[in-house]
């Protein structure tokens, strides 16, 4: 009889534990896949994608400024440039490095989030109303 009570108690305890785990898993799934959470994540991807596009555009503009300055002194060593132009060159170069680092950081975050299993909704299904093209699956990180 004592063994039966122990077995029954263990079975009941095991069932309660399994029910609790199942309940937690269901709750987590509802939280992670709720329409509100999915919308917030989708909006983050849209905003990050737009920021990455802007950063690429800013990088291109800054690179063009740098090329223009270098062309103005194409046959002159930098040590012979006027000091204000050397300062400007250094400033543009620093800005360009900062833009690239900022792009790299956001692209790495975008790519990492796109690969998370709970963000898999971005890889399946129809596009939301008003959207004409899917989000990029990955941005090329690490500009030099």
TIDRENTI-942469 format. One record per atom (N, C-alpha, C): atom name; residue in one letter; x, y, z; residue number from 0. Coordinates in nm, 2 decimals, padded with zeros to 4 digits. Atoms other than C-alpha are relative to their C-alpha. Last residue first. Example, Ala and Ser with C-alpha at 12.3 -4.5 7.8 and 13.67 -1.06 7.14 Angstrom:
BEGIN
+------+------+--------+--------+--------+-----+
: atom : rest :     px :     py :     pz :  nr :
+------+------+--------+--------+--------+-----+
:    N :    S : -00.09 : -00.11 :  00.00 :   1 :
:   CA :    S :  01.37 : -00.11 :  00.71 :   1 :
:    C :    S : -00.08 :  00.11 :  00.08 :   1 :
:    N :    A :  00.09 : -00.12 :  00.00 :   0 :
:   CA :    A :  01.23 : -00.45 :  00.78 :   0 :
:    C :    A :  00.09 :  00.12 :  00.00 :   0 :
+------+------+--------+--------+--------+-----+
***
This chain:
BEGIN
+------+------+--------+--------+--------+-----+
: atom : rest :     px :     py :     pz :  nr :
+------+------+--------+--------+--------+-----+
:    N :    X : -00.14 : -00.04 : -00.03 : 143 :
:   CA :    X :  03.60 :  04.88 : -04.48 : 143 :
:    C :    X :  00.03 :  00.14 : -00.05 : 143 :
:    N :    X : -00.06 : -00.08 :  00.10 : 142 :
:   CA :    X :  03.23 :  04.79 : -04.47 : 142 :
:    C :    X :  00.14 :  00.04 :  00.05 : 142 :
:    N :    X : -00.15 : -00.01 :  00.00 : 141 :
:   CA :    X :  03.15 :  04.51 : -04.23 : 141 :
:    C :    X :  00.05 :  00.07 : -00.12 : 141 :
:    N :    X : -00.06 : -00.08 : -00.11 : 140 :
:   CA :    X :  02.79 :  04.40 : -04.29 : 140 :
:    C :    X :  00.15 :  00.02 : -00.03 : 140 :
:    N :    X : -00.14 :  00.03 :  00.00 : 139 :
:   CA :    X :  02.61 :  04.31 : -04.61 : 139 :
:    C :    X :  00.07 :  00.08 :  00.11 : 139 :
:    N :    X : -00.08 : -00.11 :  00.05 : 138 :
:   CA :    X :  02.25 :  04.33 : -04.52 : 138 :
:    C :    X :  00.15 : -00.04 :  00.01 : 138 :
:    N :    X : -00.13 : -00.02 : -00.06 : 137 :
:   CA :    X :  02.05 :  04.01 : -04.48 : 137 :
:    C :    X :  00.06 :  00.13 : -00.07 : 137 :
:    N :    X : -00.03 :  00.11 : -00.09 : 136 :
:   CA :    X :  01.70 :  03.88 : -04.56 : 136 :
:    C :    X :  00.13 :  00.02 :  00.08 : 136 :
:    N :    X : -00.12 :  00.08 :  00.03 : 135 :
:   CA :    X :  01.60 :  04.21 : -04.71 : 135 :
:    C :    X :  00.03 : -00.10 :  00.10 : 135 :
:    N :    X : -00.12 : -00.05 : -00.06 : 134 :
:   CA :    X :  01.25 :  04.30 : -04.63 : 134 :
:    C :    X :  00.12 : -00.07 : -00.04 : 134 :
:    N :    X : -00.04 :  00.05 : -00.13 : 133 :
:   CA :    X :  00.99 :  04.20 : -04.88 : 133 :
:    C :    X :  00.12 :  00.07 :  00.06 : 133 :
:    N :    X : -00.11 :  00.09 :  00.01 : 132 :
:   CA :    X :  00.86 :  04.42 : -05.16 : 132 :
:    C :    X :  00.04 : -00.05 :  00.14 : 132 :
:    N :    X : -00.02 :  00.04 :  00.13 : 131 :
:   CA :    X :  00.53 :  04.61 : -05.22 : 131 :
:    C :    X :  00.12 : -00.10 : -00.02 : 131 :
:    N :    X : -00.14 :  00.03 :  00.02 : 130 :
:   CA :    X :  00.40 :  04.66 : -04.87 : 130 :
:    C :    X :  00.02 : -00.06 : -00.14 : 130 :
:    N :    X : -00.07 : -00.13 :  00.03 : 129 :
:   CA :    X :  00.06 :  04.83 : -04.85 : 129 :
:    C :    X :  00.14 : -00.02 : -00.03 : 129 :
:    N :    X :  00.07 : -00.09 :  00.10 : 128 :
:   CA :    X : -00.11 :  04.53 : -04.68 : 128 :
:    C :    X :  00.09 :  00.13 : -00.02 : 128 :
:    N :    X :  00.11 : -00.08 : -00.06 : 127 :
:   CA :    X :  00.15 :  04.31 : -04.50 : 127 :
:    C :    X : -00.06 :  00.09 : -00.11 : 127 :
:    N :    X : -00.04 : -00.13 : -00.05 : 126 :
:   CA :    X :  00.35 :  04.07 : -04.72 : 126 :
:    C :    X : -00.12 :  00.08 :  00.06 : 126 :
:    N :    X :  00.03 : -00.11 :  00.09 : 125 :
:   CA :    X :  00.23 :  03.72 : -04.74 : 125 :
:    C :    X :  00.06 :  00.13 :  00.06 : 125 :
:    N :    X :  00.13 : -00.07 :  00.01 : 124 :
:   CA :    X :  00.38 :  03.43 : -04.55 : 124 :
:    C :    X : -00.01 :  00.12 : -00.09 : 124 :
:    N :    X :  00.11 :  00.08 :  00.05 : 123 :
:   CA :    X :  00.73 :  03.32 : -04.45 : 123 :
:    C :    X : -00.12 :  00.09 : -00.01 : 123 :
:    N :    X : -00.04 :  00.08 :  00.12 : 122 :
:   CA :    X :  01.08 :  03.47 : -04.39 : 122 :
:    C :    X : -00.12 : -00.08 : -00.06 : 122 :
:    N :    X : -00.05 : -00.09 :  00.11 : 121 :
:   CA :    X :  00.99 :  03.76 : -04.16 : 121 :
:    C :    X :  00.03 : -00.08 : -00.12 : 121 :
:    N :    X :  00.11 : -00.05 :  00.07 : 120 :
:   CA :    X :  00.78 :  03.52 : -03.94 : 120 :
:    C :    X :  00.04 :  00.09 : -00.12 : 120 :
:    N :    X :  00.01 :  00.07 :  00.12 : 119 :
:   CA :    X :  01.11 :  03.35 : -03.85 : 119 :
:    C :    X : -00.12 :  00.05 : -00.08 : 119 :
:    N :    X :  00.02 : -00.11 :  00.10 : 118 :
:   CA :    X :  01.17 :  03.62 : -03.59 : 118 :
:    C :    X : -00.02 : -00.07 : -00.14 : 118 :
:    N :    X :  00.13 : -00.07 : -00.03 : 117 :
:   CA :    X :  01.12 :  03.37 : -03.31 : 117 :
:    C :    X : -00.02 :  00.12 : -00.09 : 117 :
:    N :    X :  00.12 :  00.09 :  00.04 : 116 :
:   CA :    X :  01.38 :  03.14 : -03.47 : 116 :
:    C :    X : -00.13 :  00.07 :  00.03 : 116 :
:    N :    X :  00.06 :  00.06 : -00.13 : 115 :
:   CA :    X :  01.65 :  03.41 : -03.46 : 115 :
:    C :    X : -00.13 : -00.07 : -00.04 : 115 :
:    N :    X : -00.02 :  00.15 : -00.01 : 114 :
:   CA :    X :  01.82 :  03.45 : -03.80 : 114 :
:    C :    X : -00.06 : -00.06 :  00.12 : 114 :
:    N :    X :  00.07 :  00.07 :  00.11 : 113 :
:   CA :    X :  01.67 :  03.79 : -03.89 : 113 :
:    C :    X :  00.02 : -00.15 :  00.01 : 113 :
:    N :    X :  00.15 :  00.01 : -00.03 : 112 :
:   CA :    X :  01.77 :  03.92 : -03.55 : 112 :
:    C :    X : -00.07 : -00.07 : -00.11 : 112 :
:    N :    X :  00.02 :  00.09 : -00.12 : 111 :
:   CA :    X :  02.14 :  03.84 : -03.61 : 111 :
:    C :    X : -00.15 : -00.02 :  00.03 : 111 :
:    N :    X : -00.02 :  00.14 :  00.05 : 110 :
:   CA :    X :  02.13 :  04.00 : -03.96 : 110 :
:    C :    X : -00.02 : -00.10 :  00.12 : 110 :
:    N :    X :  00.11 :  00.04 :  00.09 : 109 :
:   CA :    X :  01.97 :  04.32 : -03.83 : 109 :
:    C :    X :  00.01 : -00.15 : -00.04 : 109 :
:    N :    X :  00.11 :  00.02 : -00.08 : 108 :
:   CA :    X :  02.22 :  04.34 : -03.54 : 108 :
:    C :    X : -00.12 : -00.04 : -00.08 : 108 :
:    N :    X : -00.02 :  00.12 : -00.08 : 107 :
:   CA :    X :  02.51 :  04.29 : -03.77 : 107 :
:    C :    X : -00.12 : -00.03 :  00.09 : 107 :
:    N :    X :  00.02 :  00.11 :  00.09 : 106 :
:   CA :    X :  02.37 :  04.55 : -04.01 : 106 :
:    C :    X :  00.02 : -00.13 :  00.07 : 106 :
:    N :    X :  00.14 :  00.02 :  00.03 : 105 :
:   CA :    X :  02.33 :  04.80 : -03.73 : 105 :
:    C :    X : -00.03 : -00.12 : -00.09 : 105 :
:    N :    X :  00.06 :  00.04 : -00.12 : 104 :
:   CA :    X :  02.69 :  04.76 : -03.61 : 104 :
:    C :    X : -00.15 : -00.03 : -00.02 : 104 :
:    N :    X : -00.04 :  00.14 : -00.03 : 103 :
:   CA :    X :  02.84 :  04.76 : -03.96 : 103 :
:    C :    X : -00.08 : -00.05 :  00.13 : 103 :
:    N :    X :  00.07 :  00.09 :  00.09 : 102 :
:   CA :    X :  02.64 :  05.08 : -04.05 : 102 :
:    C :    X :  00.03 : -00.15 :  00.03 : 102 :
:    N :    X :  00.14 :  00.00 : -00.04 : 101 :
:   CA :    X :  02.76 :  05.26 : -03.74 : 101 :
:    C :    X : -00.08 : -00.09 : -00.09 : 101 :
:    N :    X :  00.01 :  00.08 : -00.13 : 100 :
:   CA :    X :  03.12 :  05.15 : -03.81 : 100 :
:    C :    X : -00.15 :  00.00 :  00.05 : 100 :
:    N :    X : -00.02 :  00.14 :  00.03 :  99 :
:   CA :    X :  03.09 :  05.27 : -04.17 :  99 :
:    C :    X : -00.01 : -00.09 :  00.12 :  99 :
:    N :    X :  00.12 :  00.05 :  00.07 :  98 :
:   CA :    X :  02.95 :  05.60 : -04.07 :  98 :
:    C :    X :  00.01 : -00.15 : -00.03 :  98 :
:    N :    X :  00.11 :  00.01 : -00.09 :  97 :
:   CA :    X :  03.22 :  05.65 : -03.81 :  97 :
:    C :    X : -00.12 : -00.05 : -00.06 :  97 :
:    N :    X : -00.03 :  00.11 : -00.08 :  96 :
:   CA :    X :  03.50 :  05.57 : -04.06 :  96 :
:    C :    X : -00.12 : -00.02 :  00.10 :  96 :
:    N :    X :  00.02 :  00.12 :  00.08 :  95 :
:   CA :    X :  03.35 :  05.81 : -04.31 :  95 :
:    C :    X :  00.02 : -00.12 :  00.09 :  95 :
:    N :    X :  00.14 :  00.02 :  00.01 :  94 :
:   CA :    X :  03.33 :  06.08 : -04.04 :  94 :
:    C :    X : -00.04 : -00.12 : -00.08 :  94 :
:    N :    X :  00.06 :  00.04 : -00.13 :  93 :
:   CA :    X :  03.69 :  06.03 : -03.95 :  93 :
:    C :    X : -00.15 : -00.02 : -00.01 :  93 :
:    N :    X : -00.05 :  00.14 : -00.02 :  92 :
:   CA :    X :  03.80 :  06.05 : -04.32 :  92 :
:    C :    X : -00.06 : -00.06 :  00.13 :  92 :
:    N :    X :  00.09 :  00.08 :  00.09 :  91 :
:   CA :    X :  03.59 :  06.37 : -04.36 :  91 :
:    C :    X :  00.04 : -00.15 :  00.01 :  91 :
:    N :    X :  00.14 :  00.00 : -00.05 :  90 :
:   CA :    X :  03.76 :  06.52 : -04.06 :  90 :
:    C :    X : -00.09 : -00.08 : -00.08 :  90 :
:    N :    X :  00.00 :  00.08 : -00.12 :  89 :
:   CA :    X :  04.11 :  06.42 : -04.17 :  89 :
:    C :    X : -00.14 : -00.01 :  00.06 :  89 :
:    N :    X : -00.02 :  00.14 :  00.04 :  88 :
:   CA :    X :  04.05 :  06.56 : -04.51 :  88 :
:    C :    X : -00.01 : -00.09 :  00.12 :  88 :
:    N :    X :  00.12 :  00.04 :  00.06 :  87 :
:   CA :    X :  03.92 :  06.89 : -04.37 :  87 :
:    C :    X :  00.00 : -00.15 : -00.04 :  87 :
:    N :    X :  00.10 :  00.01 : -00.11 :  86 :
:   CA :    X :  04.22 :  06.92 : -04.14 :  86 :
:    C :    X : -00.13 : -00.05 : -00.06 :  86 :
:    N :    X : -00.04 :  00.12 : -00.07 :  85 :
:   CA :    X :  04.45 :  06.86 : -04.44 :  85 :
:    C :    X : -00.10 : -00.03 :  00.11 :  85 :
:    N :    X :  00.04 :  00.11 :  00.08 :  84 :
:   CA :    X :  04.25 :  07.12 : -04.63 :  84 :
:    C :    X :  00.04 : -00.14 :  00.06 :  84 :
:    N :    X :  00.15 :  00.02 : -00.01 :  83 :
:   CA :    X :  04.28 :  07.37 : -04.35 :  83 :
:    C :    X : -00.05 : -00.11 : -00.08 :  83 :
:    N :    X :  00.03 :  00.07 : -00.13 :  82 :
:   CA :    X :  04.66 :  07.30 : -04.33 :  82 :
:    C :    X : -00.15 : -00.01 :  00.02 :  82 :
:    N :    X :  00.02 : -00.10 : -00.11 :  81 :
:   CA :    X :  04.72 :  07.39 : -04.69 :  81 :
:    C :    X : -00.06 : -00.07 :  00.12 :  81 :
:    N :    X :  00.13 : -00.06 :  00.00 :  80 :
:   CA :    X :  04.84 :  07.08 : -04.88 :  80 :
:    C :    X : -00.01 :  00.11 :  00.10 :  80 :
:    N :    X :  00.00 : -00.13 :  00.06 :  79 :
:   CA :    X :  05.21 :  07.02 : -04.91 :  79 :
:    C :    X : -00.13 :  00.07 : -00.01 :  79 :
:    N :    X : -00.07 : -00.09 : -00.09 :  78 :
:   CA :    X :  05.22 :  06.74 : -04.65 :  78 :
:    C :    X :  00.01 :  00.14 : -00.07 :  78 :
:    N :    X :  00.09 : -00.06 : -00.11 :  77 :
:   CA :    X :  04.94 :  06.57 : -04.84 :  77 :
:    C :    X :  00.08 :  00.10 :  00.09 :  77 :
:    N :    X :  00.00 :  00.08 : -00.12 :  76 :
:   CA :    X :  05.16 :  06.52 : -05.15 :  76 :
:    C :    X : -00.08 :  00.07 :  00.11 :  76 :
:    N :    X : -00.06 : -00.07 : -00.11 :  75 :
:   CA :    X :  05.04 :  06.71 : -05.46 :  75 :
:    C :    X :  00.01 : -00.10 :  00.12 :  75 :
:    N :    X : -00.15 :  00.01 :  00.03 :  74 :
:   CA :    X :  04.96 :  06.57 : -05.80 :  74 :
:    C :    X :  00.08 :  00.06 :  00.11 :  74 :
:    N :    X : -00.05 :  00.13 :  00.06 :  73 :
:   CA :    X :  04.60 :  06.48 : -05.72 :  73 :
:    C :    X :  00.15 : -00.01 : -00.02 :  73 :
:    N :    X : -00.14 :  00.00 : -00.03 :  72 :
:   CA :    X :  04.53 :  06.78 : -05.49 :  72 :
:    C :    X :  00.07 : -00.13 : -00.06 :  72 :
:    N :    X : -00.05 : -00.14 :  00.01 :  71 :
:   CA :    X :  04.19 :  06.88 : -05.62 :  71 :
:    C :    X :  00.15 :  00.00 :  00.03 :  71 :
:    N :    X : -00.02 : -00.04 :  00.14 :  70 :
:   CA :    X :  04.12 :  06.51 : -05.70 :  70 :
:    C :    X :  00.06 :  00.14 : -00.01 :  70 :
:    N :    X : -00.12 :  00.06 :  00.05 :  69 :
:   CA :    X :  04.18 :  06.42 : -05.33 :  69 :
:    C :    X :  00.03 :  00.03 : -00.15 :  69 :
:    N :    X : -00.11 : -00.07 : -00.06 :  68 :
:   CA :    X :  03.92 :  06.68 : -05.22 :  68 :
:    C :    X :  00.13 : -00.07 : -00.05 :  68 :
:    N :    X : -00.01 : -00.14 :  00.06 :  67 :
:   CA :    X :  03.67 :  06.55 : -05.47 :  67 :
:    C :    X :  00.12 :  00.07 :  00.06 :  67 :
:    N :    X : -00.05 :  00.01 :  00.13 :  66 :
:   CA :    X :  03.73 :  06.19 : -05.37 :  66 :
:    C :    X :  00.02 :  00.14 : -00.06 :  66 :
:    N :    X : -00.14 :  00.04 : -00.02 :  65 :
:   CA :    X :  03.67 :  06.27 : -05.00 :  65 :
:    C :    X :  00.07 : -00.01 : -00.14 :  65 :
:    N :    X : -00.07 : -00.12 : -00.05 :  64 :
:   CA :    X :  03.35 :  06.45 : -05.08 :  64 :
:    C :    X :  00.15 : -00.03 :  00.01 :  64 :
:    N :    X : -00.01 : -00.09 :  00.12 :  63 :
:   CA :    X :  03.24 :  06.15 : -05.30 :  63 :
:    C :    X :  00.07 :  00.13 :  00.05 :  63 :
:    N :    X : -00.11 :  00.05 :  00.09 :  62 :
:   CA :    X :  03.32 :  05.91 : -05.01 :  62 :
:    C :    X :  00.02 :  00.09 : -00.12 :  62 :
:    N :    X : -00.13 : -00.03 : -00.07 :  61 :
:   CA :    X :  03.11 :  06.12 : -04.78 :  61 :
:    C :    X :  00.12 : -00.04 : -00.08 :  61 :
:    N :    X : -00.02 : -00.14 :  00.01 :  60 :
:   CA :    X :  02.81 :  06.11 : -05.02 :  60 :
:    C :    X :  00.14 :  00.04 :  00.06 :  60 :
:    N :    X : -00.03 : -00.04 :  00.14 :  59 :
:   CA :    X :  02.85 :  05.74 : -05.06 :  59 :
:    C :    X :  00.03 :  00.15 : -00.02 :  59 :
:    N :    X : -00.14 :  00.05 :  00.03 :  58 :
:   CA :    X :  02.87 :  05.68 : -04.69 :  58 :
:    C :    X :  00.04 :  00.04 : -00.14 :  58 :
:    N :    X : -00.09 : -00.10 : -00.06 :  57 :
:   CA :    X :  02.56 :  05.90 : -04.64 :  57 :
:    C :    X :  00.14 : -00.04 : -00.02 :  57 :
:    N :    X :  00.00 : -00.13 :  00.07 :  56 :
:   CA :    X :  02.37 :  05.69 : -04.89 :  56 :
:    C :    X :  00.10 :  00.10 :  00.06 :  56 :
:    N :    X : -00.07 :  00.02 :  00.13 :  55 :
:   CA :    X :  02.48 :  05.37 : -04.73 :  55 :
:    C :    X :  00.00 :  00.12 : -00.08 :  55 :
:    N :    X : -00.14 :  00.00 : -00.03 :  54 :
:   CA :    X :  02.37 :  05.51 : -04.39 :  54 :
:    C :    X :  00.09 : -00.03 : -00.12 :  54 :
:    N :    X : -00.04 : -00.14 : -00.02 :  53 :
:   CA :    X :  02.03 :  05.60 : -04.53 :  53 :
:    C :    X :  00.15 :  00.00 :  00.03 :  53 :
:    N :    X :  00.00 : -00.07 :  00.13 :  52 :
:   CA :    X :  01.98 :  05.25 : -04.66 :  52 :
:    C :    X :  00.05 :  00.14 :  00.01 :  52 :
:    N :    X : -00.11 :  00.05 :  00.07 :  51 :
:   CA :    X :  02.08 :  05.11 : -04.32 :  51 :
:    C :    X :  00.01 :  00.06 : -00.14 :  51 :
:    N :    X : -00.12 : -00.06 : -00.05 :  50 :
:   CA :    X :  01.84 :  05.34 : -04.15 :  50 :
:    C :    X :  00.12 : -00.05 : -00.07 :  50 :
:    N :    X :  00.00 : -00.14 :  00.05 :  49 :
:   CA :    X :  01.55 :  05.24 : -04.38 :  49 :
:    C :    X :  00.13 :  00.07 :  00.05 :  49 :
:    N :    X : -00.03 :  00.00 :  00.14 :  48 :
:   CA :    X :  01.63 :  04.87 : -04.31 :  48 :
:    C :    X :  00.01 :  00.14 : -00.06 :  48 :
:    N :    X : -00.15 :  00.04 :  00.01 :  47 :
:   CA :    X :  01.65 :  04.93 : -03.94 :  47 :
:    C :    X :  00.04 :  00.00 : -00.15 :  47 :
:    N :    X : -00.08 : -00.12 : -00.04 :  46 :
:   CA :    X :  01.31 :  05.11 : -03.95 :  46 :
:    C :    X :  00.15 : -00.03 : -00.02 :  46 :
:    N :    X :  00.03 : -00.11 :  00.10 :  45 :
:   CA :    X :  01.14 :  04.83 : -04.15 :  45 :
:    C :    X :  00.09 :  00.12 :  00.03 :  45 :
:    N :    X : -00.07 :  00.04 :  00.12 :  44 :
:   CA :    X :  01.30 :  04.56 : -03.93 :  44 :
:    C :    X : -00.01 :  00.11 : -00.11 :  44 :
:    N :    X : -00.15 : -00.02 : -00.03 :  43 :
:   CA :    X :  01.19 :  04.74 : -03.61 :  43 :
:    C :    X :  00.08 : -00.03 : -00.13 :  43 :
:    N :    X : -00.04 : -00.14 :  00.00 :  42 :
:   CA :    X :  00.84 :  04.77 : -03.76 :  42 :
:    C :    X :  00.14 :  00.03 :  00.03 :  42 :
:    N :    X :  00.01 : -00.04 :  00.14 :  41 :
:   CA :    X :  00.82 :  04.40 : -03.83 :  41 :
:    C :    X :  00.04 :  00.15 : -00.01 :  41 :
:    N :    X : -00.12 :  00.05 :  00.07 :  40 :
:   CA :    X :  00.93 :  04.33 : -03.47 :  40 :
:    C :    X :  00.01 :  00.04 : -00.15 :  40 :
:    N :    X : -00.12 : -00.07 : -00.06 :  39 :
:   CA :    X :  00.67 :  04.56 : -03.32 :  39 :
:    C :    X :  00.12 : -00.04 : -00.07 :  39 :
:    N :    X :  00.00 : -00.13 :  00.06 :  38 :
:   CA :    X :  00.40 :  04.41 : -03.55 :  38 :
:    C :    X :  00.12 :  00.08 :  00.04 :  38 :
:    N :    X : -00.05 :  00.01 :  00.14 :  37 :
:   CA :    X :  00.50 :  04.06 : -03.45 :  37 :
:    C :    X :  00.00 :  00.13 : -00.07 :  37 :
:    N :    X : -00.15 :  00.03 :  00.00 :  36 :
:   CA :    X :  00.48 :  04.15 : -03.08 :  36 :
:    C :    X :  00.05 : -00.01 : -00.15 :  36 :
:    N :    X : -00.07 : -00.12 : -00.05 :  35 :
:   CA :    X :  00.13 :  04.31 : -03.13 :  35 :
:    C :    X :  00.15 : -00.02 :  00.00 :  35 :
:    N :    X :  00.00 : -00.10 :  00.11 :  34 :
:   CA :    X :  00.00 :  04.02 : -03.34 :  34 :
:    C :    X :  00.08 :  00.13 :  00.04 :  34 :
:    N :    X :  00.12 : -00.09 :  00.00 :  33 :
:   CA :    X :  00.10 :  03.78 : -03.06 :  33 :
:    C :    X :  00.01 :  00.10 : -00.12 :  33 :
:    N :    X :  00.07 :  00.00 :  00.13 :  32 :
:   CA :    X :  00.37 :  03.53 : -03.16 :  32 :
:    C :    X : -00.13 :  00.08 :  00.00 :  32 :
:    N :    X : -00.10 : -00.02 :  00.10 :  31 :
:   CA :    X :  00.62 :  03.58 : -02.87 :  31 :
:    C :    X : -00.07 :  00.01 : -00.14 :  31 :
:    N :    X : -00.07 : -00.12 : -00.02 :  30 :
:   CA :    X :  00.35 :  03.62 : -02.60 :  30 :
:    C :    X :  00.09 :  00.03 : -00.12 :  30 :
:    N :    X :  00.10 : -00.11 :  00.02 :  29 :
:   CA :    X :  00.13 :  03.34 : -02.72 :  29 :
:    C :    X :  00.06 :  00.14 :  00.01 :  29 :
:    N :    X :  00.03 :  00.00 :  00.14 :  28 :
:   CA :    X :  00.43 :  03.11 : -02.75 :  28 :
:    C :    X : -00.10 :  00.11 : -00.03 :  28 :
:    N :    X : -00.11 : -00.06 :  00.07 :  27 :
:   CA :    X :  00.55 :  03.21 : -02.40 :  27 :
:    C :    X : -00.03 :  00.00 : -00.15 :  27 :
:    N :    X :  00.00 : -00.15 : -00.03 :  26 :
:   CA :    X :  00.21 :  03.14 : -02.25 :  26 :
:    C :    X :  00.11 :  00.07 : -00.08 :  26 :
:    N :    X :  00.12 : -00.06 :  00.07 :  25 :
:   CA :    X :  00.18 :  02.80 : -02.43 :  25 :
:    C :    X :  00.00 :  00.15 :  00.03 :  25 :
:    N :    X : -00.03 :  00.00 :  00.14 :  24 :
:   CA :    X :  00.53 :  02.70 : -02.31 :  24 :
:    C :    X : -00.11 :  00.07 : -00.08 :  24 :
:    N :    X : -00.10 : -00.10 :  00.02 :  23 :
:   CA :    X :  00.45 :  02.81 : -01.95 :  23 :
:    C :    X :  00.04 :  00.01 : -00.15 :  23 :
:    N :    X :  00.06 : -00.12 : -00.02 :  22 :
:   CA :    X :  00.13 :  02.60 : -01.96 :  22 :
:    C :    X :  00.09 :  00.12 : -00.02 :  22 :
:    N :    X :  00.08 : -00.02 :  00.12 :  21 :
:   CA :    X :  00.31 :  02.30 : -02.10 :  21 :
:    C :    X : -00.07 :  00.14 :  00.01 :  21 :
:    N :    X : -00.09 : -00.03 :  00.11 :  20 :
:   CA :    X :  00.57 :  02.33 : -01.83 :  20 :
:    C :    X : -00.08 :  00.03 : -00.12 :  20 :
:    N :    X : -00.06 : -00.13 : -00.02 :  19 :
:   CA :    X :  00.30 :  02.36 : -01.56 :  19 :
:    C :    X :  00.10 :  00.04 : -00.11 :  19 :
:    N :    X :  00.10 : -00.09 :  00.03 :  18 :
:   CA :    X :  00.11 :  02.06 : -01.70 :  18 :
:    C :    X :  00.06 :  00.15 :  00.02 :  18 :
:    N :    X :  00.02 : -00.01 :  00.15 :  17 :
:   CA :    X :  00.43 :  01.86 : -01.71 :  17 :
:    C :    X : -00.11 :  00.10 : -00.04 :  17 :
:    N :    X : -00.12 : -00.07 :  00.06 :  16 :
:   CA :    X :  00.51 :  01.95 : -01.35 :  16 :
:    C :    X : -00.02 :  00.01 : -00.15 :  16 :
:    N :    X :  00.01 : -00.14 : -00.03 :  15 :
:   CA :    X :  00.15 :  01.87 : -01.24 :  15 :
:    C :    X :  00.12 :  00.07 : -00.06 :  15 :
:    N :    X :  00.10 : -00.05 :  00.09 :  14 :
:   CA :    X :  00.17 :  01.53 : -01.42 :  14 :
:    C :    X : -00.02 :  00.15 :  00.03 :  14 :
:    N :    X : -00.05 : -00.01 :  00.14 :  13 :
:   CA :    X :  00.50 :  01.45 : -01.26 :  13 :
:    C :    X : -00.10 :  00.06 : -00.09 :  13 :
:    N :    X : -00.11 : -00.11 :  00.00 :  12 :
:   CA :    X :  00.37 :  01.54 : -00.91 :  12 :
:    C :    X :  00.05 :  00.01 : -00.14 :  12 :
:    N :    X :  00.07 : -00.13 : -00.01 :  11 :
:   CA :    X :  00.06 :  01.32 : -00.97 :  11 :
:    C :    X :  00.09 :  00.12 : -00.01 :  11 :
:    N :    X :  00.07 : -00.02 :  00.12 :  10 :
:   CA :    X :  00.27 :  01.03 : -01.09 :  10 :
:    C :    X : -00.08 :  00.13 :  00.00 :  10 :
:    N :    X : -00.10 : -00.03 :  00.10 :   9 :
:   CA :    X :  00.51 :  01.07 : -00.80 :   9 :
:    C :    X : -00.07 :  00.02 : -00.14 :   9 :
:    N :    X : -00.05 : -00.14 : -00.03 :   8 :
:   CA :    X :  00.22 :  01.08 : -00.55 :   8 :
:    C :    X :  00.10 :  00.04 : -00.11 :   8 :
:    N :    X :  00.11 : -00.09 :  00.03 :   7 :
:   CA :    X :  00.05 :  00.77 : -00.71 :   7 :
:    C :    X :  00.05 :  00.15 :  00.02 :   7 :
:    N :    X :  00.02 :  00.00 :  00.15 :   6 :
:   CA :    X :  00.38 :  00.58 : -00.71 :   6 :
:    C :    X : -00.10 :  00.10 : -00.04 :   6 :
:    N :    X : -00.12 : -00.07 :  00.05 :   5 :
:   CA :    X :  00.44 :  00.68 : -00.34 :   5 :
:    C :    X : -00.01 :  00.01 : -00.15 :   5 :
:    N :    X :  00.01 : -00.14 : -00.04 :   4 :
:   CA :    X :  00.09 :  00.59 : -00.24 :   4 :
:    C :    X :  00.11 :  00.08 : -00.06 :   4 :
:    N :    X :  00.10 : -00.05 :  00.09 :   3 :
:   CA :    X :  00.11 :  00.25 : -00.43 :   3 :
:    C :    X : -00.02 :  00.15 :  00.03 :   3 :
:    N :    X : -00.06 : -00.02 :  00.14 :   2 :
:   CA :    X :  00.44 :  00.18 : -00.26 :   2 :
:    C :    X : -00.10 :  00.06 : -00.09 :   2 :
:    N :    X : -00.09 : -00.12 : -00.01 :   1 :
:   CA :    X :  00.28 :  00.24 :  00.09 :   1 :
:    C :    X :  00.07 :  00.03 : -00.14 :   1 :
:    N :    X :  00.08 : -00.12 :  00.00 :   0 :
:   CA :    X :  00.00 :  00.00 :  00.00 :   0 :
:    C :    X :  00.09 :  00.13 :  00.00 :   0 :
+------+------+--------+--------+--------+-----+
***
